[in-house]
Amino acid sequence: MRPLQLDSSDVLHALYNRPPRELSAHGIRYERLRQLFKTRFPESDPKFIVRAPGRVNLIGEHTDYNGYPVLPMALDRDILFTAAPSNGTTVDLINENPQFERRSFNATFPVAPFERGDWGNYVKAAVHGLLEAGLVSKSKAVGFHAAVGGTIPESAGLSSSSAMVVAAALAFLAANGVECDRNALADILARAERYVGSEGGGMDQAVSLLAEAGHALRIDFFPLRTELVPLRQELTFIVCNSLIRAPKSESVRYAYNRRVVECRLATALLSRAVTQRTGRTVKAERLSDLSSAQLGPAYPELGETARHAIGERPLSLSAVAELLAMTPRQVQREYCMQRDGTPLPEPPDGFRIWNRYRHIVTEAARVGLTVKALKSGDNTEVGRLMNQSHASCRDDYEISCPELDTLVSLGLENGALGARLTGAGFGGCTVHAVPTETVAEFLKKMDVSYYKGYVKREQARPFSSFNNLNDVMFSCHAASGADFWPVGEG
């Protein structure tokens, strides 16, 4: 991966695709981090800067780990590392946010994690993953010192954690003088982030690495493929933070991993049903393997087959086992294991397999239709598909919450063409498609109706506080993907 060889103003313009008057704040951030590095690591000078953007997913929620496409765009909000190689294997991290204490560890494989939830684990995930993949030599690895800062809201569904993993990976590669194909790196980091315990897909790492300014990015998986989708100036996407945090806590991690397991069970049940119906053995790893495009014309349409194979009611573990002709213990071992090696506890209300399946296949179709609508400039259709997506996320995948639903409703009342939750759900943000000419009016109305209205009326809810409205509600500008460049060169 080649470093940028541009002067400072050209770097900022290329990265953020914004007018010069809007770039000064970014320049100040970069200089602030460089000075922090010099203060906290006086024995060495910073050698390179790494930047990795967050993302907003326009449509395609929870489809990535099922092998179906997504449509995110990189944000002009990012994680920055000002860094230098260390003399040995030590990785030493200073965060400009005092909430995150100094962390250090050795880049020796395997890398033992900090306590669950520690911010340093996202850096460890990158280092561990690159060592495991053999991109950096386990016996000759060089660590790095870094001053870290970021502008991506934490626990907001805008991929601050994956941006941290990507930035740390680029810093580790730069410290070791290693270049890597970006597509290959995206795959490696998607696996690496599971180090923190969640069973995610590869969208966040791919868009952070592969995005281009002014475009959304359709991403297909297994194998990873991307398509740039131009974004027209007459439509603006606006992020609104619900102020309900969506952390990777135990309860949210269980809810997320439950849906991963339910999709695995849907794949197993449908594979068995297709095999029995056609007499041809079908072994699918993920739901996309059972699409018409993958199976071909020799196989029947799967809608009714899926309905009969899964049924529309929640299923107990024993019921799933009976349908698969397995024992409950076998089902747990084959389909319900989590990243930490433990089986997902059976949900008290049963596995909602049909609902999860229905969301995934309809959401995947909406991604393709949204790409087509964006290319043709059919903004009304873009909005309609976003509204359908939110309803499916709310009713079938059950990842919404009252605050997200309220933001979506208020957004539509205040002039959005479409609105939906974005990210893993359970809190975080919504994204709204708004005619560009009405953005200023929309932002004012949302401030009054949600932040000065709903939030104040519902004070008993666990809302996060904020100092600057622009930190929780802002227009999205499609930025370029991650990069690094030498300090003081060019």
HELIX and SHEET records of a PDB file:
HELIX    1   1 SER A    8  TYR A   16  1                                   9    
HELIX    2   2 PRO A   20  GLU A   22  5                                   3    
HELIX    3   3 SER A   24  ARG A   40  1                                  17    
HELIX    4   4 ASP A   64  ASN A   66  5                                   3    
HELIX    5   5 GLY A  120  ALA A  133  1                                  14    
HELIX    6   6 SER A  160  ALA A  175  1                                  16    
HELIX    7   7 ARG A  182  ALA A  192  1                                  11    
HELIX    8   8 GLU A  193  VAL A  196  5                                   4    
HELIX    9   9 MET A  203  LEU A  210  1                                   8    
HELIX   10  10 GLU A  250  THR A  278  1                                  29    
HELIX   11  11 LEU A  287  LEU A  290  5                                   4    
HELIX   12  12 SER A  292  LEU A  295  1                                   4    
HELIX   13  13 LEU A  302  ILE A  310  1                                   9    
HELIX   14  14 LEU A  317  LEU A  323  1                                   7    
HELIX   15  15 PRO A  328  TYR A  335  1                                   8    
HELIX   16  16 ILE A  353  SER A  376  1                                  24    
HELIX   17  17 ASN A  379  ASP A  395  1                                  17    
HELIX   18  18 PRO A  402  GLU A  413  1                                  12    
HELIX   19  19 THR A  436  THR A  438  5                                   3    
HELIX   20  20 VAL A  439  MET A  446  1                                   8    
HELIX   21  21 ASP A  447  TYR A  454  3                                   8    
HELIX   22  22 VAL A  455  ARG A  457  1                                   3    
HELIX   23  23 LEU A  469  ASP A  471  5                                   3    
SHEET    1   A 6 ARG A 103  ASN A 106  0                                        
SHEET    2   A 6 THR A  90  ASN A  95 -1                                        
SHEET    3   A 6 PHE A 144  GLY A 150  1                                        
SHEET    4   A 6 LEU A  71  PRO A  85 -1                                        
SHEET    5   A 6 PHE A  48  ILE A  59 -1                                        
SHEET    6   A 6 ASP A 483  PRO A 486 -1                                        
SHEET    1   B 2 HIS A 215  ASP A 220  0                                        
SHEET    2   B 2 ARG A 225  PRO A 230 -1                                        
SHEET    1   C 4 GLY A 418  THR A 422  0                                        
SHEET    2   C 4 CYS A 429  PRO A 435 -1                                        
SHEET    3   C 4 LEU A 235  ASN A 241 -1                                        
SHEET    4   C 4 MET A 473  SER A 475 -1                                        
END                                                                             
